[in-house]
Amino acid sequence: MIDRVEKPRTGDKLPKAVREDELRSICREAVKDYRKKRRSGYCRPREIVWIVPAIRFAYLTGLRGSELARVRWRHVDLERQQLTIRKQKSGNESTIPLVEPARELLRALHDGEIPSYSVMMGKYLRIPFARL
């Protein structure tokens, strides 16, 4: 009976985890890109400076871009050291632990923000991550 069950197909490649040195390189390139856009007049001061914290936070938490875009301050519980993820790809809701570097990053970003505000949003120019 079991020999009639077809094995699931697997992809050719497994996902590759980003190493810390690669993360630093990615962030440096994001900053270079920002500076180039600033010099060319394609963005205003501080418009996308928050992209580096967004990249780092995604690295530390494993969030997908769509999940990262939906994170609001009301989903963050620094006291319990956890983050509630709403509307995952699976349609479920889950809670993930926040490691200390992720908590430090959140503390640096938080400036008395309104609970409904996106966490990954420019501090001075309120453009949500999902729009860029």
N, CA, C and O atoms as a printed pandas DataFrame, in Angstrom:
     atom_number atom_name residue_name chain_id  residue_number  x_coord  y_coord  z_coord
0              1         N          MET        A               1    0.815   -1.186    0.000
1              2        CA          MET        A               1    0.000    0.000    0.000
2              3         C          MET        A               1    0.868    1.265    0.000
3              4         O          MET        A               1    0.629    2.181   -0.787
4              5         N          ILE        A               2    1.871    1.315    0.878
5              6        CA          ILE        A               2    2.716    2.505    0.986
6              7         C          ILE        A               2    3.541    2.724   -0.275
7              8         O          ILE        A               2    3.870    3.864   -0.605
8              9         N          ASP        A               3    3.882    1.645   -0.989
9             10        CA          ASP        A               3    4.684    1.800   -2.193
10            11         C          ASP        A               3    3.907    2.448   -3.335
11            12         O          ASP        A               3    4.499    2.834   -4.343
12            13         N          ARG        A               4    2.606    2.571   -3.191
13            14        CA          ARG        A               4    1.787    3.248   -4.208
14            15         C          ARG        A               4    1.755    4.771   -4.018
15            16         O          ARG        A               4    1.348    5.508   -4.915
16            17         N          VAL        A               5    2.176    5.215   -2.873
17            18        CA          VAL        A               5    2.177    6.649   -2.576
18            19         C          VAL        A               5    3.336    7.303   -3.314
19            20         O          VAL        A               5    4.487    6.880   -3.198
20            21         N          GLU        A               6    3.016    8.325   -4.061
21            22        CA          GLU        A               6    4.036    9.031   -4.825
22            23         C          GLU        A               6    4.792    9.994   -3.924
23            24         O          GLU        A               6    4.196   10.730   -3.139
24            25         N          LYS        A               7    6.108    9.977   -4.047
25            26        CA          LYS        A               7    6.948   10.879   -3.255
26            27         C          LYS        A               7    6.684   12.322   -3.686
27            28         O          LYS        A               7    6.504   12.590   -4.874
28            29         N          PRO        A               8    6.660   13.255   -2.724
29            30        CA          PRO        A               8    6.495   14.663   -3.117
30            31         C          PRO        A               8    7.709   15.137   -3.906
31            32         O          PRO        A               8    8.837   14.712   -3.657
32            33         N          ARG        A               9    7.459   16.007   -4.844
33            34        CA          ARG        A               9    8.556   16.568   -5.640
34            35         C          ARG        A               9    9.285   17.611   -4.822
35            36         O          ARG        A               9    8.686   18.356   -4.046
36            37         N          THR        A              10   10.573   17.645   -5.010
37            38        CA          THR        A              10   11.382   18.645   -4.305
38            39         C          THR        A              10   12.031   19.552   -5.330
39            40         O          THR        A              10   12.283   19.162   -6.470
40            41         N          GLY        A              11   12.291   20.764   -4.896
41            42        CA          GLY        A              11   12.949   21.729   -5.773
42            43         C          GLY        A              11   14.404   21.359   -5.980
43            44         O          GLY        A              11   14.945   20.497   -5.288
44            45         N          ASP        A              12   15.019   22.007   -6.920
45            46        CA          ASP        A              12   16.429   21.747   -7.202
46            47         C          ASP        A              12   17.346   22.297   -6.119
47            48         O          ASP        A              12   18.414   21.749   -5.846
48            49         N          LYS        A              13   16.902   23.399   -5.507
49            50        CA          LYS        A              13   17.754   24.051   -4.522
50            51         C          LYS        A              13   16.991   24.281   -3.227
51            52         O          LYS        A              13   15.790   24.550   -3.234
52            53         N          LEU        A              14   17.702   24.171   -2.129
53            54        CA          LEU        A              14   17.136   24.523   -0.838
54            55         C          LEU        A              14   17.369   26.011   -0.604
55            56         O          LEU        A              14   18.325   26.577   -1.136
56            57         N          PRO        A              15   16.503   26.656    0.190
57            58        CA          PRO        A              15   16.752   28.077    0.483
58            59         C          PRO        A              15   18.102   28.231    1.185
59            60         O          PRO        A              15   18.506   27.379    1.977
60            61         N          LYS        A              16   18.767   29.295    0.890
61            62        CA          LYS        A              16   20.080   29.558    1.472
62            63         C          LYS        A              16   19.944   30.644    2.525
63            64         O          LYS        A              16   19.404   31.717    2.257
64            65         N          ALA        A              17   20.432   30.362    3.711
65            66        CA          ALA        A              17   20.403   31.357    4.783
66            67         C          ALA        A              17   21.448   32.432    4.506
67            68         O          ALA        A              17   22.535   32.143    4.006
68            69         N          VAL        A              18   21.109   33.658    4.831
69            70        CA          VAL        A              18   22.029   34.784    4.678
70            71         C          VAL        A              18   22.976   34.794    5.872
71            72         O          VAL        A              18   22.541   34.695    7.019
72            73         N          ARG        A              19   24.259   34.912    5.601
73            74        CA          ARG        A              19   25.248   35.002    6.673
74            75         C          ARG        A              19   25.349   36.462    7.135
75            76         O          ARG        A              19   24.919   37.376    6.431
76            77         N          GLU        A              20   25.918   36.665    8.312
77            78        CA          GLU        A              20   26.039   38.022    8.861
78            79         C          GLU        A              20   26.864   38.934    7.954
79            80         O          GLU        A              20   26.531   40.107    7.787
80            81         N          ASP        A              21   27.935   38.404    7.370
81            82        CA          ASP        A              21   28.749   39.242    6.480
82            83         C          ASP        A              21   27.960   39.619    5.231
83            84         O          ASP        A              21   28.131   40.716    4.701
84            85         N          GLU        A              22   27.100   38.723    4.755
85            86        CA          GLU        A              22   26.255   39.034    3.600
86            87         C          GLU        A              22   25.210   40.084    3.975
87            88         O          GLU        A              22   24.890   40.963    3.175
88            89         N          LEU        A              23   24.685   39.988    5.185
89            90        CA          LEU        A              23   23.721   40.986    5.666
90            91         C          LEU        A              23   24.360   42.372    5.684
91            92         O          LEU        A              23   23.754   43.346    5.237
92            93         N          ARG        A              24   25.572   42.457    6.195
93            94        CA          ARG        A              24   26.274   43.754    6.214
94            95         C          ARG        A              24   26.462   44.282    4.793
95            96         O          ARG        A              24   26.301   45.477    4.544
96            97         N          SER        A              25   26.796   43.408    3.884
97            98        CA          SER        A              25   26.983   43.801    2.484
98            99         C          SER        A              25   25.667   44.295    1.875
99           100         O          SER        A              25   25.649   45.298    1.161
100          101         N          ILE        A              26   24.583   43.600    2.153
101          102        CA          ILE        A              26   23.263   44.001    1.654
102          103         C          ILE        A              26   22.900   45.388    2.186
103          104         O          ILE        A              26   22.414   46.237    1.438
104          105         N          CYS        A              27   23.138   45.612    3.473
105          106        CA          CYS        A              27   22.814   46.909    4.086
106          107         C          CYS        A              27   23.681   48.020    3.507
107          108         O          CYS        A              27   23.195   49.126    3.273
108          109         N          ARG        A              28   24.963   47.734    3.274
109          110        CA          ARG        A              28   25.848   48.743    2.655
110          111         C          ARG        A              28   25.338   49.121    1.266
111          112         O          ARG        A              28   25.327   50.296    0.898
112          113         N          GLU        A              29   24.917   48.121    0.503
113          114        CA          GLU        A              29   24.395   48.387   -0.842
114          115         C          GLU        A              29   23.102   49.205   -0.782
115          116         O          GLU        A              29   22.878   50.070   -1.628
116          117         N          ALA        A              30   22.257   48.936    0.208
117          118        CA          ALA        A              30   21.017   49.715    0.363
118          119         C          ALA        A              30   21.336   51.175    0.653
119          120         O          ALA        A              30   20.679   52.075    0.130
120          121         N          VAL        A              31   22.349   51.409    1.489
121          122        CA          VAL        A              31   22.757   52.783    1.807
122          123         C          VAL        A              31   23.351   53.457    0.569
123          124         O          VAL        A              31   23.053   54.620    0.296
124          125         N          LYS        A              32   24.187   52.739   -0.180
125          126        CA          LYS        A              32   24.757   53.301   -1.418
126          127         C          LYS        A              32   23.640   53.674   -2.390
127          128         O          LYS        A              32   23.671   54.738   -3.009
128          129         N          ASP        A              33   22.657   52.787   -2.517
129          130        CA          ASP        A              33   21.527   53.041   -3.411
130          131         C          ASP        A              33   20.754   54.283   -2.968
131          132         O          ASP        A              33   20.354   55.104   -3.794
132          133         N          TYR        A              34   20.549   54.409   -1.656
133          134        CA          TYR        A              34   19.854   55.583   -1.116
134          135         C          TYR        A              34   20.621   56.863   -1.453
135          136         O          TYR        A              34   20.039   57.847   -1.910
136          137         N          ARG        A              35   21.930   56.833   -1.222
137          138        CA          ARG        A              35   22.748   58.029   -1.501
138          139         C          ARG        A              35   22.701   58.401   -2.980
139          140         O          ARG        A              35   22.619   59.578   -3.332
140          141         N          LYS        A              36   22.753   57.388   -3.841
141          142        CA          LYS        A              36   22.673   57.627   -5.279
142          143         C          LYS        A              36   21.328   58.264   -5.641
143          144         O          LYS        A              36   21.280   59.207   -6.431
144          145         N          LYS        A              37   20.251   57.756   -5.072
145          146        CA          LYS        A              37   18.919   58.317   -5.334
146          147         C          LYS        A              37   18.804   59.738   -4.803
147          148         O          LYS        A              37   18.182   60.590   -5.437
148          149         N          ARG        A              38   19.401   60.000   -3.641
149          150        CA          ARG        A              38   19.378   61.356   -3.070
150          151         C          ARG        A              38   20.097   62.337   -3.998
151          152         O          ARG        A              38   19.589   63.421   -4.280
152          153         N          ARG        A              39   21.284   61.944   -4.468
153          154        CA          ARG        A              39   22.055   62.832   -5.352
154          155         C          ARG        A              39   21.309   63.087   -6.654
155          156         O          ARG        A              39   21.412   64.171   -7.227
156          157         N          SER        A              40   20.563   62.102   -7.121
157          158        CA          SER        A              40   19.818   62.224   -8.383
158          159         C          SER        A              40   18.467   62.896   -8.202
159          160         O          SER        A              40   17.773   63.174   -9.180
160          161         N          GLY        A              41   18.088   63.159   -6.946
161          162        CA          GLY        A              41   16.807   63.802   -6.682
162          163         C          GLY        A              41   15.608   62.867   -6.742
163          164         O          GLY        A              41   14.472   63.324   -6.875
164          165         N          TYR        A              42   15.851   61.550   -6.645
165          166        CA          TYR        A              42   14.758   60.580   -6.718
166          167         C          TYR        A              42   14.090   60.295   -5.383
167          168         O          TYR        A              42   13.091   59.577   -5.335
168          169         N          CYS        A              43   14.618   60.841   -4.305
169          170        CA          CYS        A              43   13.940   60.697   -3.014
170          171         C          CYS        A              43   14.323   61.872   -2.123
171          172         O          CYS        A              43   15.346   62.526   -2.324
172          173         N          ARG        A              44   13.477   62.115   -1.142
173          174        CA          ARG        A              44   13.712   63.206   -0.207
174          175         C          ARG        A              44   14.606   62.748    0.940
175          176         O          ARG        A              44   14.784   61.546    1.137
176          177         N          PRO        A              45   15.171   63.685    1.699
177          178        CA          PRO        A              45   16.007   63.301    2.838
178          179         C          PRO        A              45   15.255   62.353    3.769
179          180         O          PRO        A              45   14.086   62.578    4.084
180          181         N          ARG        A              46   15.925   61.308    4.199
181          182        CA          ARG        A              46   15.433   60.310    5.150
182          183         C          ARG        A              46   14.246   59.502    4.633
183          184         O          ARG        A              46   13.620   58.780    5.409
184          185         N          GLU        A              47   13.923   59.603    3.357
185          186        CA          GLU        A              47   12.752   58.904    2.826
186          187         C          GLU        A              47   12.860   57.389    2.940
187          188         O          GLU        A              47   11.884   56.729    3.297
188          189         N          ILE        A              48   14.021   56.831    2.645
189          190        CA          ILE        A              48   14.139   55.379    2.722
190          191         C          ILE        A              48   15.266   54.923    3.646
191          192         O          ILE        A              48   15.726   53.787    3.530
192          193         N          VAL        A              49   15.709   55.759    4.537
193          194        CA          VAL        A              49   16.773   55.391    5.466
194          195         C          VAL        A              49   16.347   54.208    6.335
195          196         O          VAL        A              49   17.194   53.426    6.767
196          197         N          TRP        A              50   15.078   54.073    6.589
197          198        CA          TRP        A              50   14.563   52.978    7.422
198          199         C          TRP        A              50   14.686   51.621    6.748
199          200         O          TRP        A              50   14.421   50.607    7.395
200          201         N          ILE        A              51   15.070   51.551    5.491
201          202        CA          ILE        A              51   15.163   50.271    4.794
202          203         C          ILE        A              51   16.205   49.363    5.445
203          204         O          ILE        A              51   16.015   48.147    5.486
204          205         N          VAL        A              52   17.299   49.926    5.955
205          206        CA          VAL        A              52   18.325   49.106    6.608
206          207         C          VAL        A              52   17.770   48.464    7.881
207          208         O          VAL        A              52   17.958   47.261    8.063
208          209         N          PRO        A              53   17.091   49.207    8.779
209          210        CA          PRO        A              53   16.479   48.521    9.922
210          211         C          PRO        A              53   15.458   47.458    9.493
211          212         O          PRO        A              53   15.334   46.424   10.150
212          213         N          ALA        A              54   14.740   47.698    8.418
213          214        CA          ALA        A              54   13.764   46.714    7.930
214          215         C          ALA        A              54   14.473   45.441    7.486
215          216         O          ALA        A              54   14.021   44.338    7.793
216          217         N          ILE        A              55   15.571   45.588    6.771
217          218        CA          ILE        A              55   16.341   44.427    6.320
218          219         C          ILE        A              55   16.882   43.657    7.525
219          220         O          ILE        A              55   16.790   42.431    7.585
220          221         N          ARG        A              56   17.446   44.392    8.477
221          222        CA          ARG        A              56   17.999   43.739    9.675
222          223         C          ARG        A              56   16.902   43.027   10.472
223          224         O          ARG        A              56   17.104   41.908   10.945
224          225         N          PHE        A              57   15.749   43.671   10.620
225          226        CA          PHE        A              57   14.651   43.076   11.386
226          227         C          PHE        A              57   14.144   41.798   10.700
227          228         O          PHE        A              57   13.852   40.808   11.370
228          229         N          ALA        A              58   14.045   41.825    9.390
229          230        CA          ALA        A              58   13.636   40.626    8.643
230          231         C          ALA        A              58   14.649   39.507    8.865
231          232         O          ALA        A              58   14.267   38.350    9.039
232          233         N          TYR        A              59   15.921   39.840    8.859
233          234        CA          TYR        A              59   16.989   38.857    9.091
234          235         C          TYR        A              59   16.863   38.242   10.488
235          236         O          TYR        A              59   16.989   37.029   10.656
236          237         N          LEU        A              60   16.616   39.088   11.479
237          238        CA          LEU        A              60   16.562   38.629   12.868
238          239         C          LEU        A              60   15.298   37.839   13.203
239          240         O          LEU        A              60   15.302   37.011   14.114
240          241         N          THR        A              61   14.231   38.094   12.476
241          242        CA          THR        A              61   12.947   37.453   12.803
242          243         C          THR        A              61   12.505   36.402   11.792
243          244         O          THR        A              61   11.665   35.558   12.103
244          245         N          GLY        A              62   13.059   36.448   10.597
245          246        CA          GLY        A              62   12.630   35.509    9.562
246          247         C          GLY        A              62   11.319   35.899    8.898
247          248         O          GLY        A              62   10.692   35.072    8.237
248          249         N          LEU        A              63   10.898   37.146    9.065
249          250        CA          LEU        A              63    9.641   37.587    8.469
250          251         C          LEU        A              63    9.765   37.738    6.961
251          252         O          LEU        A              63   10.813   38.120    6.441
252          253         N          ARG        A              64    8.682   37.432    6.276
253          254        CA          ARG        A              64    8.575   37.708    4.840
254          255         C          ARG        A              64    8.310   39.206    4.676
255          256         O          ARG        A              64    7.883   39.876    5.616
256          257         N          GLY        A              65    8.566   39.716    3.483
257          258        CA          GLY        A              65    8.330   41.138    3.224
258          259         C          GLY        A              65    6.896   41.551    3.489
259          260         O          GLY        A              65    6.657   42.615    4.062
260          261         N          SER        A              66    5.936   40.730    3.083
261          262        CA          SER        A              66    4.527   41.072    3.290
262          263         C          SER        A              66    4.180   41.082    4.774
263          264         O          SER        A              66    3.379   41.905    5.216
264          265         N          GLU        A              67    4.781   40.165    5.554
265          266        CA          GLU        A              67    4.538   40.143    7.001
266          267         C          GLU        A              67    5.167   41.363    7.655
267          268         O          GLU        A              67    4.570   41.990    8.530
268          269         N          LEU        A              68    6.364   41.688    7.227
269          270        CA          LEU        A              68    7.069   42.851    7.760
270          271         C          LEU        A              68    6.276   44.130    7.516
271          272         O          LEU        A              68    6.215   45.005    8.380
272          273         N          ALA        A              69    5.677   44.235    6.352
273          274        CA          ALA        A              69    4.901   45.429    5.996
274          275         C          ALA        A              69    3.664   45.592    6.867
275          276         O          ALA        A              69    3.193   46.710    7.075
276          277         N          ARG        A              70    3.139   44.492    7.374
277          278        CA          ARG        A              70    1.912   44.561    8.178
278          279         C          ARG        A              70    2.159   44.709    9.676
279          280         O          ARG        A              70    1.204   44.904   10.428
280          281         N          VAL        A              71    3.402   44.624   10.134
281          282        CA          VAL        A              71    3.681   44.719   11.563
282          283         C          VAL        A              71    3.398   46.134   12.048
283          284         O          VAL        A              71    3.942   47.106   11.523
284          285         N          ARG        A              72    2.546   46.235   13.048
285          286        CA          ARG        A              72    2.206   47.503   13.690
286          287         C          ARG        A              72    2.751   47.479   15.109
287          288         O          ARG        A              72    3.038   46.417   15.661
288          289         N          TRP        A              73    2.888   48.654   15.686
289          290        CA          TRP        A              73    3.415   48.720   17.049
290          291         C          TRP        A              73    2.542   47.954   18.028
291          292         O          TRP        A              73    3.052   47.446   19.026
292          293         N          ARG        A              74    1.248   47.856   17.778
293          294        CA          ARG        A              74    0.372   47.113   18.697
294          295         C          ARG        A              74    0.661   45.608   18.667
295          296         O          ARG        A              74    0.224   44.889   19.565
296          297         N          HIS        A              75    1.381   45.120   17.662
297          298        CA          HIS        A              75    1.733   43.706   17.558
298          299         C          HIS        A              75    3.010   43.369   18.332
299          300         O          HIS        A              75    3.330   42.197   18.533
300          301         N          VAL        A              76    3.728   44.397   18.759
301          302        CA          VAL        A              76    5.009   44.225   19.439
302          303         C          VAL        A              76    4.789   44.239   20.947
303          304         O          VAL        A              76    4.160   45.151   21.482
304          305         N          ASP        A              77    5.313   43.222   21.630
305          306        CA          ASP        A              77    5.252   43.171   23.087
306          307         C          ASP        A              77    6.685   42.981   23.590
307          308         O          ASP        A              77    7.165   41.857   23.732
308          309         N          LEU        A              78    7.357   44.109   23.857
309          310        CA          LEU        A              78    8.746   44.039   24.307
310          311         C          LEU        A              78    8.857   43.446   25.701
311          312         O          LEU        A              78    9.857   42.804   26.023
312          313         N          GLU        A              79    7.847   43.653   26.527
313          314        CA          GLU        A              79    7.866   43.098   27.880
314          315         C          GLU        A              79    7.866   41.570   27.838
315          316         O          GLU        A              79    8.607   40.925   28.580
316          317         N          ARG        A              80    7.044   41.005   26.980
317          318        CA          ARG        A              80    6.980   39.541   26.832
318          319         C          ARG        A              80    7.988   39.025   25.803
319          320         O          ARG        A              80    8.132   37.817   25.613
320          321         N          GLN        A              81    8.673   39.944   25.149
321          322        CA          GLN        A              81    9.694   39.625   24.158
322          323         C          GLN        A              81    9.121   38.800   23.003
323          324         O          GLN        A              81    9.677   37.776   22.606
324          325         N          GLN        A              82    7.992   39.279   22.480
325          326        CA          GLN        A              82    7.365   38.551   21.374
326          327         C          GLN        A              82    6.681   39.485   20.391
327          328         O          GLN        A              82    6.386   40.640   20.696
328          329         N          LEU        A              83    6.442   38.954   19.217
329          330        CA          LEU        A              83    5.804   39.679   18.130
330          331         C          LEU        A              83    4.674   38.816   17.589
331          332         O          LEU        A              83    4.869   37.636   17.301
332          333         N          THR        A              84    3.497   39.405   17.451
333          334        CA          THR        A              84    2.361   38.686   16.886
334          335         C          THR        A              84    2.320   38.973   15.393
335          336         O          THR        A              84    2.304   40.127   14.965
336          337         N          ILE        A              85    2.302   37.908   14.616
337          338        CA          ILE        A              85    2.250   38.021   13.160
338          339         C          ILE        A              85    0.825   37.736   12.724
339          340         O          ILE        A              85    0.303   36.644   12.945
340          341         N          ARG        A              86    0.204   38.721   12.108
341          342        CA          ARG        A              86   -1.159   38.572   11.612
342          343         C          ARG        A              86   -1.113   38.239   10.124
343          344         O          ARG        A              86   -0.198   38.652    9.412
344          345         N          LYS        A              87   -2.089   37.504    9.675
345          346        CA          LYS        A              87   -2.241   37.199    8.244
346          347         C          LYS        A              87   -0.966   36.654    7.619
347          348         O          LYS        A              87   -0.427   37.240    6.680
348          349         N          GLN        A              88   -0.490   35.544    8.136
349          350        CA          GLN        A              88    0.662   34.891    7.530
350          351         C          GLN        A              88    0.274   34.324    6.175
351          352         O          GLN        A              88   -0.900   34.322    5.804
352          353         N          LYS        A              89    1.258   33.850    5.447
353          354        CA          LYS        A              89    1.020   33.235    4.143
354          355         C          LYS        A              89    0.016   32.089    4.271
355          356         O          LYS        A              89   -0.793   31.859    3.372
356          357         N          SER        A              90    0.075   31.375    5.394
357          358        CA          SER        A              90   -0.839   30.255    5.641
358          359         C          SER        A              90   -2.236   30.724    6.040
359          360         O          SER        A              90   -3.168   29.923    6.096
360          361         N          GLY        A              91   -2.382   32.011    6.317
361          362        CA          GLY        A              91   -3.664   32.549    6.761
362          363         C          GLY        A              91   -3.807   32.539    8.273
363          364         O          GLY        A              91   -4.777   33.069    8.813
364          365         N          ASN        A              92   -2.850   31.941    8.951
365          366        CA          ASN        A              92   -2.901   31.843   10.404
366          367         C          ASN        A              92   -2.231   33.040   11.069
367          368         O          ASN        A              92   -1.592   33.869   10.421
368          369         N          GLU        A              93   -2.401   33.095   12.361
369          370        CA          GLU        A              93   -1.732   34.098   13.191
370          371         C          GLU        A              93   -0.766   33.346   14.081
371          372         O          GLU        A              93   -1.074   32.246   14.541
372          373         N          SER        A              94    0.402   33.926   14.332
373          374        CA          SER        A              94    1.347   33.261   15.230
374          375         C          SER        A              94    2.118   34.303   16.028
375          376         O          SER        A              94    2.099   35.496   15.727
376          377         N          THR        A              95    2.783   33.816   17.035
377          378        CA          THR        A              95    3.614   34.659   17.878
378          379         C          THR        A              95    5.035   34.129   17.780
379          380         O          THR        A              95    5.273   32.929   17.914
380          381         N          ILE        A              96    5.963   35.026   17.548
381          382        CA          ILE        A              96    7.361   34.614   17.475
382          383         C          ILE        A              96    8.158   35.331   18.561
383          384         O          ILE        A              96    7.844   36.468   18.913
384          385         N          PRO        A              97    9.182   34.675   19.091
385          386        CA          PRO        A              97   10.022   35.327   20.105
386          387         C          PRO        A              97   10.906   36.388   19.460
387          388         O          PRO        A              97   11.323   36.254   18.310
388          389         N          LEU        A              98   11.177   37.424   20.207
389          390        CA          LEU        A              98   12.070   38.485   19.736
390          391         C          LEU        A              98   13.415   38.332   20.438
391          392         O          LEU        A              98   13.511   38.482   21.656
392          393         N          VAL        A              99   14.445   38.035   19.664
393          394        CA          VAL        A              99   15.789   37.936   20.230
394          395         C          VAL        A              99   16.256   39.338   20.618
395          396         O          VAL        A              99   15.719   40.337   20.141
396          397         N          GLU        A             100   17.253   39.395   21.480
397          398        CA          GLU        A             100   17.714   40.692   21.996
398          399         C          GLU        A             100   18.094   41.680   20.893
399          400         O          GLU        A             100   17.702   42.843   20.992
400          401         N          PRO        A             101   18.833   41.294   19.848
401          402        CA          PRO        A             101   19.143   42.278   18.801
402          403         C          PRO        A             101   17.883   42.850   18.133
403          404         O          PRO        A             101   17.863   44.024   17.764
404          405         N          ALA        A             102   16.844   42.040   17.977
405          406        CA          ALA        A             102   15.579   42.530   17.394
406          407         C          ALA        A             102   14.900   43.503   18.352
407          408         O          ALA        A             102   14.340   44.512   17.924
408          409         N          ARG        A             103   14.949   43.201   19.641
409          410        CA          ARG        A             103   14.353   44.109   20.639
410          411         C          ARG        A             103   15.104   45.437   20.674
411          412         O          ARG        A             103   14.490   46.499   20.782
412          413         N          GLU        A             104   16.439   45.374   20.583
413          414        CA          GLU        A             104   17.240   46.603   20.567
414          415         C          GLU        A             104   16.872   47.465   19.360
415          416         O          GLU        A             104   16.723   48.682   19.475
416          417         N          LEU        A             105   16.729   46.826   18.217
417          418        CA          LEU        A             105   16.363   47.548   17.004
418          419         C          LEU        A             105   14.991   48.207   17.170
419          420         O          LEU        A             105   14.807   49.364   16.790
420          421         N          LEU        A             106   14.037   47.480   17.731
421          422        CA          LEU        A             106   12.699   48.037   17.943
422          423         C          LEU        A             106   12.726   49.208   18.918
423          424         O          LEU        A             106   12.050   50.216   18.711
424          425         N          ARG        A             107   13.515   49.065   19.986
425          426        CA          ARG        A             107   13.609   50.166   20.955
426          427         C          ARG        A             107   14.193   51.413   20.283
427          428         O          ARG        A             107   13.766   52.533   20.567
428          429         N          ALA        A             108   15.160   51.217   19.398
429          430        CA          ALA        A             108   15.770   52.357   18.697
430          431         C          ALA        A             108   14.768   53.019   17.753
431          432         O          ALA        A             108   14.815   54.232   17.553
432          433         N          LEU        A             109   13.863   52.232   17.173
433          434        CA          LEU        A             109   12.882   52.775   16.233
434          435         C          LEU        A             109   11.693   53.433   16.925
435          436         O          LEU        A             109   11.092   54.365   16.391
436          437         N          HIS        A             110   11.359   52.942   18.116
437          438        CA          HIS        A             110   10.149   53.418   18.783
438          439         C          HIS        A             110   10.354   54.808   19.358
439          440         O          HIS        A             110   11.317   55.064   20.080
440          441         N          ASP        A             111    9.448   55.682   19.031
441          442        CA          ASP        A             111    9.540   57.064   19.501
442          443         C          ASP        A             111    8.145   57.517   19.901
443          444         O          ASP        A             111    7.661   58.549   19.436
444          445         N          GLY        A             112    7.499   56.738   20.768
445          446        CA          GLY        A             112    6.145   57.062   21.184
446          447         C          GLY        A             112    5.157   56.919   20.044
447          448         O          GLY        A             112    4.169   57.650   19.968
448          449         N          GLU        A             113    5.429   55.971   19.159
449          450        CA          GLU        A             113    4.597   55.799   17.968
450          451         C          GLU        A             113    3.169   55.398   18.328
451          452         O          GLU        A             113    2.928   54.750   19.346
452          453         N          ILE        A             114    2.251   55.787   17.491
453          454        CA          ILE        A             114    0.845   55.412   17.629
454          455         C          ILE        A             114    0.739   53.919   17.356
455          456         O          ILE        A             114    1.330   53.443   16.387
456          457         N          PRO        A             115   -0.004   53.148   18.185
457          458        CA          PRO        A             115   -0.068   51.693   18.030
458          459         C          PRO        A             115   -0.459   51.197   16.639
459          460         O          PRO        A             115   -0.052   50.106   16.240
460          461         N          SER        A             116   -1.238   51.977   15.900
461          462        CA          SER        A             116   -1.661   51.527   14.569
462          463         C          SER        A             116   -0.610   51.808   13.493
463          464         O          SER        A             116   -0.764   51.364   12.355
464          465         N          TYR        A             117    0.454   52.540   13.835
465          466        CA          TYR        A             117    1.499   52.841   12.861
466          467         C          TYR        A             117    2.328   51.603   12.551
467          468         O          TYR        A             117    2.537   50.741   13.405
468          469         N          SER        A             118    2.788   51.539   11.325
469          470        CA          SER        A             118    3.686   50.473   10.898
470          471         C          SER        A             118    5.027   50.640   11.597
471          472         O          SER        A             118    5.522   51.756   11.756
472          473         N          VAL        A             119    5.609   49.518   12.013
473          474        CA          VAL        A             119    6.914   49.556   12.664
474          475         C          VAL        A             119    7.990   49.979   11.663
475          476         O          VAL        A             119    8.867   50.781   11.983
476          477         N          MET        A             120    7.913   49.434   10.457
477          478        CA          MET        A             120    8.914   49.730    9.434
478          479         C          MET        A             120    8.449   50.874    8.545
479          480         O          MET        A             120    8.084   50.693    7.383
480          481         N          MET        A             121    8.477   52.044    9.138
481          482        CA          MET        A             121    7.980   53.242    8.473
482          483         C          MET        A             121    8.993   54.351    8.705
483          484         O          MET        A             121    9.587   54.431    9.780
484          485         N          GLY        A             122    9.191   55.191    7.730
485          486        CA          GLY        A             122   10.101   56.309    7.913
486          487         C          GLY        A             122    9.688   57.157    9.105
487          488         O          GLY        A             122    8.504   57.431    9.299
488          489         N          LYS        A             123   10.659   57.570    9.899
489          490        CA          LYS        A             123   10.354   58.342   11.106
490          491         C          LYS        A             123    9.790   59.717   10.774
491          492         O          LYS        A             123    8.899   60.206   11.469
492          493         N          TYR        A             124   10.296   60.336    9.730
493          494        CA          TYR        A             124    9.843   61.681    9.401
494          495         C          TYR        A             124    8.857   61.706    8.249
495          496         O          TYR        A             124    7.983   62.572    8.191
496          497         N          LEU        A             125    8.991   60.779    7.352
497          498        CA          LEU        A             125    8.090   60.690    6.205
498          499         C          LEU        A             125    7.355   59.373    6.341
499          500         O          LEU        A             125    7.967   58.311    6.226
500          501         N          ARG        A             126    6.093   59.419    6.576
501          502        CA          ARG        A             126    5.316   58.228    6.896
502          503         C          ARG        A             126    4.933   57.429    5.646
503          504         O          ARG        A             126    3.783   57.465    5.209
504          505         N          ILE        A             127    5.898   56.715    5.080
505          506        CA          ILE        A             127    5.632   55.867    3.922
506          507         C          ILE        A             127    5.796   54.424    4.361
507          508         O          ILE        A             127    6.897   54.022    4.736
508          509         N          PRO        A             128    4.727   53.629    4.325
509          510        CA          PRO        A             128    4.856   52.231    4.741
510          511         C          PRO        A             128    5.800   51.456    3.829
511          512         O          PRO        A             128    5.936   51.759    2.643
512          513         N          PHE        A             129    6.449   50.449    4.410
513          514        CA          PHE        A             129    7.390   49.580    3.719
514          515         C          PHE        A             129    6.777   48.981    2.458
515          516         O          PHE        A             129    7.468   48.845    1.449
516          517         N          ALA        A             130    5.504   48.622    2.494
517          518        CA          ALA        A             130    4.849   47.935    1.380
518          519         C          ALA        A             130    4.807   48.780    0.101
519          520         O          ALA        A             130    4.686   48.223   -0.990
520          521         N          ARG        A             131    4.903   50.079    0.209
521          522        CA          ARG        A             131    4.804   50.938   -0.976
522          523         C          ARG        A             131    6.088   51.032   -1.769
523          524         O          ARG        A             131    6.062   51.423   -2.936
524          525         N          LEU        A             132    7.212   50.682   -1.166
525          526        CA          LEU        A             132    8.500   50.821   -1.865
526          527         C          LEU        A             132    8.990   49.512   -2.387
527          528         O          LEU        A             132   10.057   49.452   -2.999
